[in-house]
Amino acid sequence: MTNDFAHHPVDPTSAASLAASGFQYDLVDTTDRAAFEAWFQADSRGFHGPAMSKEQIDSGFAGITYRRTVGVWDDRLVAPEVPVATVSSWTEQVTVPGNRSIDAWAISSVTVSPTHRRRGIARALLEGELRSAVDMGLPMATLTVSESTIYGRFGFGQAVFAADLTIDTTRATIPVRERRGVLQHVAPSVFVAEAPTVFERIRLSTPGQINVWPLRWEQIAGTAPGDEEYTKNTRVVRFDDEDGTPRGFVVYRVTGGGLDFTNHKLTVDYLLAETPEAYEALWRYVLEVDLVREVKAELRSVDEPLLWLLSDMRAARVSPIDHLWLRILDVPASLNARSYSSAGMIAFEVSDELGFANGRYVLETDDQGMPTASRVENLPEGVPAVSLSVNELSSLYLGGVSASSLIAAGRIGELNPGAGAAIERIFHSPTTPWLSVWF
Ligand SMILES: CC(C)(COP(=O)(O)OP(=O)(O)OC[C@H]1O[C@@H](n2cnc3c(N)ncnc32)[C@H](O)[C@@H]1OP(=O)(O)O)[C@@H](O)C(=O)NCCC(=O)NCCS
């Protein structure tokens, strides 16, 4: 992973506003272990996590210091070296429709100490991140969120949803068609070594997926230090096709049981499948493990094919939640980065309280769905047009959010009849967007 962005200086406007309140806003020197440790402990405390152990700090030091690591300090405190606010960010590739990706600014570790809350520190950090991203020429910012009420004010919109599945194994069966390939238990370290290669082969086929960093694979496999209970219980099963090539993995834990030994719960922590055979074999495996009453899987696609494999679809309860939020910063660059479902022309009047995306734009797509998007002075006559804020444009961007729903909710205004249907037709993604990790 390249880290040219990691040393990009903090935004001077936010530095000035925080300095006016007596705070220092700066990059953390991530070659300095003590400075990183103070930042890392503050980040964990901000999310109500435990004090980080030496092993966790070593792992973070090796695994996430490639990022641009930013803190806010208050030198009036007894421990002035511990930041009162944290954020980290890096360039990531977000898959967009058309088997391609867009470079985006990933923002994570946003915390403000409860002792310093509601004094505008998070606002300064977020606006600073967005201005820095623009400075670096990035067309878009992204994040996953702890609360869905925080980021709309900064122009982010929900673009990818994820589903939690709860499956009653007494009702859930997948009819056997043909069993091919081989299932086997492998060590979690095998998942860490091989899953990234399998994932990379399919990453560009699902809009919303990102390039996952190595420490995240270790956390999924339970090989990273931190949660001993998780590590102890994690099992991994791999599916190899008939040629012996690994095509998928399921990482899971079986817990509970109690006196009634048939009452265990199986939690799917990650299921990766490159082929339909791998997908079916791994889900069937999970549903057929003996002594398990319930299977839980978080962060699955809201259009999970599993539901259509089950002989009784009602065996699974599905609860969707917003997951990936996007924030377009450069409208033409973002629109030009993806391909579209049909030929046409559509115009947008975009409002953006922070000013980055304000303006009028036209998107024209050809028969192959290839775009030409540009800023215009005036909306062209006779072209379907909508007015919307940058939040809604960001929500629509990956083609997984329905323009007609946003129109019905009063979040998009049609400037001429049929504009919503035109967006729907042009923006629609044949593959439902999905992001399988947090960041
Ligand atoms: C969320 C958090 C970062 C906010 O920090 P903060 O410095 O208190 O926020 P600010 O004072 O800068 O507030 C910025 C704006 O967000 C709003 N806001 C702050 N926290 C909010 C919350 N939890 N829910 C909804 N709105 C919130 C403020 O009202 C303010 O609105 P305005 O500027 O439009 O008037 C902080 O409370 C925190 O660290 N929480 C725990 C960790 C967390 O959830 N982080 C987010 C990770 S995705």
The ligand as a Gaussian input file, in Angstrom:
#p B3LYP/6-31G(d) Opt

LIG

0 1
 C      -19.162000      11.676000      17.862000
 C      -18.046000      12.538000      18.419000
 C      -16.798000      12.319000      17.543000
 C      -18.469000      14.003000      18.353000
 O      -17.405000      14.839000      18.774000
 P      -17.659000      16.356000      19.281000
 O      -16.342000      17.043000      19.276000
 O      -18.416000      16.320000      20.544000
 O      -18.571000      16.942000      18.131000
 P      -18.730000      18.495000      17.732000
 O      -18.839000      19.314000      18.980000
 O      -17.680000      18.897000      16.786000
 O      -20.100000      18.447000      16.987000
 C      -20.194000      18.545000      15.572000
 C      -21.627000      18.442000      15.187000
 O      -22.052000      17.082000      15.322000
 C      -23.152000      16.998000      16.234000
 N      -22.932000      15.778000      17.007000
 C      -21.879000      15.506000      17.776000
 N      -21.995000      14.274000      18.282000
 C      -23.145000      13.769000      17.809000
 C      -23.813000      12.529000      17.980000
 N      -23.300000      11.569000      18.750000
 N      -24.982000      12.354000      17.342000
 C      -25.499000      13.326000      16.564000
 N      -24.903000      14.521000      16.369000
 C      -23.738000      14.730000      16.981000
 C      -23.086000      18.243000      17.061000
 O      -24.352000      18.586000      17.555000
 C      -22.549000      19.253000      16.067000
 O      -23.583000      19.690000      15.214000
 P      -23.541000      21.117000      14.491000
 O      -22.082000      21.470000      14.277000
 O      -24.246000      20.875000      13.214000
 O      -24.208000      22.033000      15.437000
 C      -17.720000      12.167000      19.889000
 O      -18.865000      12.317000      20.664000
 C      -17.192000      10.761000      20.068000
 O      -15.976000      10.575000      20.073000
 N      -18.073000       9.753000      20.251000
 C      -17.650000       8.380000      20.505000
 C      -16.904000       7.763000      19.335000
 C      -17.716000       7.823000      18.060000
 O      -18.868000       7.436000      18.023000
 N      -17.097000       8.300000      16.979000
 C      -17.695000       8.346000      15.683000
 C      -17.101000       7.226000      14.913000
 S      -17.891000       6.906000      13.413000

